[in-house]
Amino acid sequence: MIKRAVIVIALLAGSALFAGRVSGTEVHVDREPLATLPREIDGWRGREASPLADDVVALLGVDDYIHRVYLSDSGVPVGLYAGYYGSQRQGDTIHSPQNCLPGAGWRPVSP
């Protein structure tokens, strides 16, 4: 009986160590900066929007972001914000638009 308990404890400890090592490893992703996204996309021409304030960028916790306004041939503007997070670790994750956007005063147009 004691042998079985020792084996089970050893297996559990080994599993815990393995899980901790696997979950603690992040993969580095080679990528281009978001600023290299095209300024013209299918007739839409982009220009840089005003940069976000330093305190806003710090609150977002992004490693890279892009903030542009694209105009169609008819002059219709569309704002684009995209953020990149280099880490998805607990506590370093992105904040949910479900909470962020309504908190900033935005309201969904359709469900």
Backbone as a printed PyTorch tensor [residue, N CA C, xyz], in Angstrom:
tensor([[[  0.8120,  -1.1950,   0.0000],
         [  0.0000,   0.0000,   0.0000],
         [  0.8610,   1.2660,   0.0000]],

        [[  1.9310,   1.2460,   0.7980],
         [  2.8130,   2.4130,   0.8790],
         [  3.5290,   2.6170,  -0.4580]],

        [[  3.9000,   1.5040,  -1.1340],
         [  4.5530,   1.6150,  -2.4380],
         [  3.6510,   2.3430,  -3.4240]],

        [[  2.3810,   1.9880,  -3.4270],
         [  1.4260,   2.6250,  -4.3460],
         [  1.2910,   4.1170,  -4.0480]],

        [[  1.2270,   4.4640,  -2.7730],
         [  1.1090,   5.8700,  -2.3880],
         [  2.3450,   6.6540,  -2.8370]],

        [[  3.5320,   6.0750,  -2.6560],
         [  4.7700,   6.7290,  -3.0780],
         [  4.7890,   6.9130,  -4.5940]],

        [[  4.3540,   5.8950,  -5.3230],
         [  4.3040,   5.9870,  -6.7930],
         [  3.3330,   7.0830,  -7.2330]],

        [[  2.1470,   7.1210,  -6.6240],
         [  1.1520,   8.1420,  -6.9720],
         [  1.6880,   9.5390,  -6.6560]],

        [[  2.3060,   9.7240,  -5.5140],
         [  2.8650,  11.0260,  -5.1320],
         [  3.9710,  11.4280,  -6.0980]],

        [[  4.8360,  10.4780,  -6.4740],
         [  5.9180,  10.7670,  -7.4190],
         [  5.3520,  11.1670,  -8.7780]],

        [[  4.3270,  10.4630,  -9.2370],
         [  3.6970,  10.8060, -10.5190],
         [  3.0420,  12.1850, -10.4650]],

        [[  2.3560,  12.4810,  -9.3780],
         [  1.7260,  13.8030,  -9.2390],
         [  2.7710,  14.9150,  -9.2040]],

        [[  3.8490,  14.6970,  -8.4630],
         [  4.9100,  15.7070,  -8.3870],
         [  5.5590,  15.9050,  -9.7550]],

        [[  5.8180,  14.8000, -10.4590],
         [  6.3930,  14.9000, -11.8000],
         [  5.4680,  15.6200, -12.7700]],

        [[  4.1890,  15.3220, -12.6750],
         [  3.2100,  15.9980, -13.5320],
         [  3.1540,  17.4890, -13.2390]],

        [[  3.1950,  17.8580, -11.9720],
         [  3.1610,  19.2690, -11.5890],
         [  4.3970,  20.0040, -12.1080]],

        [[  5.5580,  19.3850, -11.9760],
         [  6.7880,  20.0000, -12.4870],
         [  6.7330,  20.1660, -14.0040]],

        [[  6.2610,  19.1290, -14.7040],
         [  6.1500,  19.1890, -16.1590],
         [  5.1680,  20.2770, -16.5820]],

        [[  4.0180,  20.3420, -15.9430],
         [  3.0040,  21.3470, -16.2830],
         [  3.5300,  22.7610, -16.0290]],

        [[  4.2560,  22.9430, -14.9400],
         [  4.8300,  24.2530, -14.6420],
         [  5.8680,  24.6730, -15.6550]],

        [[  6.6640,  23.7430, -16.1080],
         [  7.6930,  24.0570, -17.0960],
         [  7.0790,  24.3500, -18.4610]],

        [[  6.0810,  23.5690, -18.8590],
         [  5.4410,  23.7620, -20.1610],
         [  4.6730,  25.0730, -20.1970]],

        [[  3.9050,  25.3700, -19.1470],
         [  3.0980,  26.5840, -19.1460],
         [  3.9440,  27.8320, -18.9460]],

        [[  5.1480,  27.7030, -18.4490],
         [  6.0020,  28.8540, -18.2180],
         [  6.8120,  29.2720, -19.4310]],

        [[  6.7430,  28.5140, -20.5040],
         [  7.5320,  28.8140, -21.6910],
         [  6.6990,  29.5610, -22.7040]],

        [[  7.1860,  30.7160, -23.1160],
         [  6.5060,  31.4680, -24.1700],
         [  7.3200,  31.3650, -25.4490]],

        [[  6.6250,  31.2930, -26.5400],
         [  7.2790,  31.1940, -27.8350],
         [  7.4660,  32.5990, -28.3930]],

        [[  8.6820,  32.9140, -28.8200],
         [  8.9470,  34.2030, -29.4520],
         [  8.4240,  34.1620, -30.8810]],

        [[  7.6930,  35.1830, -31.2540],
         [  7.1090,  35.2560, -32.5910],
         [  7.8240,  36.3500, -33.3730]],

        [[  8.4380,  35.9720, -34.4960],
         [  9.0170,  36.9770, -35.3820],
         [  7.8800,  37.6280, -36.1460]],

        [[  7.8350,  38.9430, -36.1430],
         [  6.7350,  39.6480, -36.7850],
         [  7.2000,  41.0050, -37.2630]],

        [[  6.4410,  41.5620, -38.1610],
         [  6.6820,  42.9190, -38.6350],
         [  5.9660,  43.8920, -37.7040]],

        [[  6.4810,  45.1010, -37.5410],
         [  5.7550,  46.1000, -36.7410],
         [  4.4090,  46.4220, -37.3890]],

        [[  3.4230,  46.7680, -36.5720],
         [  2.0980,  47.0880, -37.0970],
         [  2.1250,  48.3040, -38.0290]],

        [[  3.1090,  49.1720, -37.8600],
         [  3.2230,  50.3530, -38.7190],
         [  3.4730,  49.9800, -40.1770]],

        [[  3.8800,  48.7420, -40.4350],
         [  4.1300,  48.3250, -41.8170],
         [  2.8460,  47.8820, -42.5330]],

        [[  1.7050,  47.8950, -41.8240],
         [  0.4470,  47.5740, -42.5010],
         [  0.2200,  48.5740, -43.6310]],

        [[ -0.3650,  48.1480, -44.7470],
         [ -0.5220,  49.0380, -45.9050],
         [ -1.3570,  50.2760, -45.5800]],

        [[ -0.9560,  51.3770, -46.1650],
         [ -1.7170,  52.6200, -46.0110],
         [ -2.8580,  52.6960, -47.0160]],

        [[ -2.8000,  51.8740, -48.0450],
         [ -3.8970,  51.8350, -49.0070],
         [ -4.3720,  50.3930, -49.1440]],

        [[ -5.6870,  50.2170, -48.9390],
         [ -6.2840,  48.8830, -48.9910],
         [ -7.5540,  48.9760, -49.8310]],

        [[ -7.5020,  48.4130, -51.0210],
         [ -8.6770,  48.3140, -51.8760],
         [ -9.4270,  49.6410, -52.0040]],

        [[ -8.7080,  50.7020, -52.3030],
         [ -9.3340,  52.0060, -52.5000],
         [ -9.4650,  52.8390, -51.2340]],

        [[ -9.1720,  52.2850, -50.1040],
         [ -9.2080,  53.0290, -48.8440],
         [ -7.7970,  53.5530, -48.5610]],

        [[ -7.6680,  54.8520, -48.3310],
         [ -6.3730,  55.4710, -48.0650],
         [ -6.2830,  55.8230, -46.5760]],

        [[ -5.1870,  55.4000, -45.9620],
         [ -5.0190,  55.6060, -44.5310],
         [ -4.0590,  56.7160, -44.2080]],

        [[ -4.3040,  57.3350, -43.0830],
         [ -3.3850,  58.3260, -42.5200],
         [ -3.3340,  58.0870, -41.0230]],

        [[ -2.2250,  58.4720, -40.4300],
         [ -2.0690,  58.2740, -38.9940],
         [ -3.0630,  59.1550, -38.2460]],

        [[ -3.7400,  58.5670, -37.2910],
         [ -4.5950,  59.3320, -36.3910],
         [ -3.7150,  59.8910, -35.2800]],

        [[ -4.2700,  60.7380, -34.4530],
         [ -3.4700,  61.2980, -33.3670],
         [ -2.9870,  60.1610, -32.4650]],

        [[ -1.7210,  60.2150, -32.0590],
         [ -1.1940,  59.1280, -31.2140],
         [ -1.9210,  59.0980, -29.8750]],

        [[ -2.0130,  57.9100, -29.3100],
         [ -2.6240,  57.7600, -27.9950],
         [ -1.6830,  58.3370, -26.9450]],

        [[ -2.2610,  58.8930, -25.9190],
         [ -1.4570,  59.4670, -24.8340],
         [ -0.6420,  58.3650, -24.1550]],

        [[  0.5020,  58.7520, -23.6110],
         [  1.3940,  57.7840, -22.9660],
         [  0.6990,  57.0200, -21.8430]],

        [[ -0.1390,  57.7040, -21.0660],
         [ -0.8190,  57.0110, -19.9700],
         [ -1.8380,  56.0050, -20.4960]],

        [[ -2.4400,  56.2860, -21.6610],
         [ -3.3850,  55.3490, -22.2670],
         [ -2.6410,  54.1080, -22.7610]],

        [[ -1.5150,  54.3200, -23.4220],
         [ -0.7050,  53.1910, -23.9130],
         [ -0.2300,  52.3430, -22.7310]],

        [[  0.1700,  52.9900, -21.6440],
         [  0.6040,  52.2530, -20.4560],
         [ -0.5510,  51.4530, -19.8600]],

        [[ -1.7430,  52.0320, -19.8370],
         [ -2.9090,  51.3270, -19.3080],
         [ -3.2730,  50.1350, -20.1770]],

        [[ -3.1820,  50.3040, -21.5030],
         [ -3.4810,  49.1950, -22.4090],
         [ -2.4680,  48.0720, -22.2610]],

        [[ -1.2170,  48.4220, -22.0150],
         [ -0.1810,  47.4050, -21.8540],
         [  0.2570,  46.7780, -23.1690]],

        [[  0.0570,  47.4730, -24.2810],
         [  0.4170,  46.9200, -25.5910],
         [  1.9180,  47.0460, -25.8200]],

        [[  2.4490,  46.1250, -26.6130],
         [  3.8430,  46.2020, -27.0170],
         [  3.9930,  46.9700, -28.3240]],

        [[  2.9310,  47.0140, -29.1020],
         [  2.9150,  47.7340, -30.3800],
         [  1.4590,  48.0370, -30.6930]],

        [[  1.2300,  49.1700, -31.3390],
         [ -0.1360,  49.4710, -31.7490],
         [ -0.1390,  50.3380, -32.9900]],

        [[ -1.2830,  50.3630, -33.6490],
         [ -1.4860,  51.2270, -34.8050],
         [ -2.8090,  51.9440, -34.6010]],

        [[ -2.8170,  53.2290, -34.9580],
         [ -4.0170,  54.0560, -34.8130],
         [ -4.1140,  54.9080, -36.0820]],

        [[ -5.0120,  54.5010, -36.9640],
         [ -5.1550,  55.1750, -38.2610],
         [ -6.6050,  55.4830, -38.5680]],

        [[ -6.7800,  56.3810, -39.5380],
         [ -8.0950,  56.6570, -40.1190],
         [ -7.9640,  56.3810, -41.6100]],

        [[ -8.8550,  55.5380, -42.1200],
         [ -8.8830,  55.2330, -43.5430],
         [-10.0880,  55.9170, -44.1580]],

        [[ -9.8780,  56.4900, -45.3510],
         [-10.9520,  57.1510, -46.0890],
         [-11.2120,  56.4060, -47.3850]],

        [[-12.4970,  56.2110, -47.6890],
         [-12.8680,  55.5830, -48.9560],
         [-12.8320,  56.6410, -50.0500]],

        [[-13.0190,  56.2100, -51.2830],
         [-13.0540,  57.1530, -52.4010],
         [-14.1680,  58.1780, -52.2290]],

        [[-15.2480,  57.7840, -51.5540],
         [-16.3660,  58.7050, -51.3290],
         [-16.1600,  59.5820, -50.0940]],

        [[-15.0580,  59.3970, -49.3890],
         [-14.7440,  60.2210, -48.2290],
         [-15.2590,  59.6980, -46.9080]],

        [[-15.7880,  58.4720, -46.8930],
         [-16.2790,  57.8850, -45.6460],
         [-15.0810,  57.4720, -44.7830]],

        [[-15.0080,  57.9780, -43.5370],
         [-13.8800,  57.6110, -42.6720],
         [-14.1670,  56.3640, -41.8330]],

        [[-13.1200,  55.5810, -41.6170],
         [-13.1890,  54.4230, -40.7190],
         [-11.9350,  54.4590, -39.8530]],

        [[-12.1410,  54.4300, -38.5380],
         [-11.0160,  54.4230, -37.6140],
         [-10.5120,  53.0090, -37.4050]],

        [[ -9.2000,  52.8610, -37.2840],
         [ -8.5960,  51.5590, -37.0350],
         [ -7.6410,  51.6780, -35.8580]],

        [[ -7.8710,  50.8450, -34.8580],
         [ -6.9300,  50.6720, -33.7650],
         [ -6.6620,  49.1810, -33.6750]],

        [[ -5.3940,  48.8120, -33.6420],
         [ -5.0230,  47.4160, -33.4340],
         [ -3.8340,  47.4070, -32.4860]],

        [[ -3.9140,  46.5590, -31.4730],
         [ -2.8380,  46.4460, -30.5040],
         [ -2.2240,  45.0600, -30.5440]],

        [[ -0.9270,  44.9890, -30.2760],
         [ -0.2260,  43.7090, -30.2270],
         [  0.3090,  43.5100, -28.8100]],

        [[  0.0420,  42.3290, -28.2740],
         [  0.5120,  41.9590, -26.9470],
         [  1.5030,  40.8190, -27.1060]],

        [[  2.7500,  41.0530, -26.7520],
         [  3.7790,  40.0370, -26.8970],
         [  3.6380,  38.8890, -25.9330]],

        [[  2.9060,  39.0860, -24.8420],
         [  2.7390,  38.0460, -23.8470],
         [  1.2610,  37.8220, -23.5750]],

        [[  0.9050,  36.5650, -23.3820],
         [ -0.4680,  36.2270, -23.0150],
         [ -0.4900,  35.5590, -21.6380]],

        [[  0.4990,  35.8700, -20.8230],
         [  0.5650,  35.3050, -19.4690],
         [ -0.5350,  35.8850, -18.6030]],

        [[ -0.8650,  35.1570, -17.5640],
         [ -1.8670,  35.6190, -16.6020],
         [ -1.4320,  36.9640, -16.0450]],

        [[ -2.3250,  37.9400, -16.0750],
         [ -2.0030,  39.2730, -15.5950],
         [ -1.4380,  40.1560, -16.6820]],

        [[ -1.0190,  39.5730, -17.7910],
         [ -0.4910,  40.3230, -18.9220],
         [ -1.4370,  40.2340, -20.1130]],

        [[ -2.6210,  39.7130, -19.8990],
         [ -3.5300,  39.4760, -21.0180],
         [ -4.2310,  40.7540, -21.4200]],

        [[ -4.7840,  40.7390, -22.6270],
         [ -5.5000,  41.9020, -23.1260],
         [ -6.7660,  42.1050, -22.3180]],

        [[ -7.2140,  43.3270, -22.2900],
         [ -8.4730,  43.5800, -21.6000],
         [ -9.6150,  43.3450, -22.5850]],

        [[-10.7310,  42.9310, -22.0730],
         [-11.8590,  42.5480, -22.9160],
         [-12.5910,  43.7630, -23.4580]],

        [[-12.8410,  43.8160, -24.7870],
         [-13.6500,  44.9000, -25.3470],
         [-15.0620,  44.9110, -24.7690]],

        [[-15.4990,  43.7590, -24.2890],
         [-16.8310,  43.6660, -23.6930],
         [-16.9310,  44.5950, -22.4730]],

        [[-15.8210,  44.8070, -21.7850],
         [-15.8060,  45.7010, -20.6290],
         [-15.2290,  47.0720, -20.9660]],

        [[-14.2180,  47.0810, -21.8070],
         [-13.4920,  48.3100, -22.0990],
         [-14.3300,  49.3040, -22.9000]],

        [[-14.9170,  48.8460, -23.9980],
         [-15.6350,  49.7750, -24.8790],
         [-16.8520,  50.4110, -24.2090]],

        [[-17.7190,  49.6320, -23.5410],
         [-18.8270,  50.2920, -22.8450],
         [-18.3350,  51.2210, -21.7350]],

        [[-17.2410,  50.8630, -21.0970],
         [-16.6810,  51.7080, -20.0470],
         [-16.1910,  53.0290, -20.5790]],

        [[-15.8220,  53.0710, -21.8540],
         [-15.3570,  54.3060, -22.4800],
         [-16.5090,  55.0770, -23.1280]],

        [[-17.7430,  54.5780, -22.9630],
         [-18.9080,  55.2990, -23.5140],
         [-19.4040,  54.7830, -24.8450]],

        [[-18.7570,  53.7790, -25.4090],
         [-19.2050,  53.2130, -26.6770],
         [-20.4080,  52.3090, -26.4300]],

        [[-21.3160,  52.2800, -27.3760],
         [-22.4890,  51.4110, -27.2720],
         [-22.6050,  50.5810, -28.5360]],

        [[-22.9420,  49.2830, -28.4040],
         [-23.1050,  48.4430, -29.5900],
         [-24.2850,  48.9230, -30.4340]],

        [[-24.1070,  48.8930, -31.7590],
         [-25.1770,  49.2780, -32.6690],
         [-26.1290,  48.1270, -32.8760]],

        [[-25.5770,  46.9110, -32.9380],
         [-26.4180,  45.7320, -33.0990],
         [-25.8060,  44.6100, -32.2660]],

        [[-26.6350,  43.6550, -31.8190],
         [-26.1230,  42.5690, -30.9780],
         [-25.2590,  41.5880, -31.7180]]])
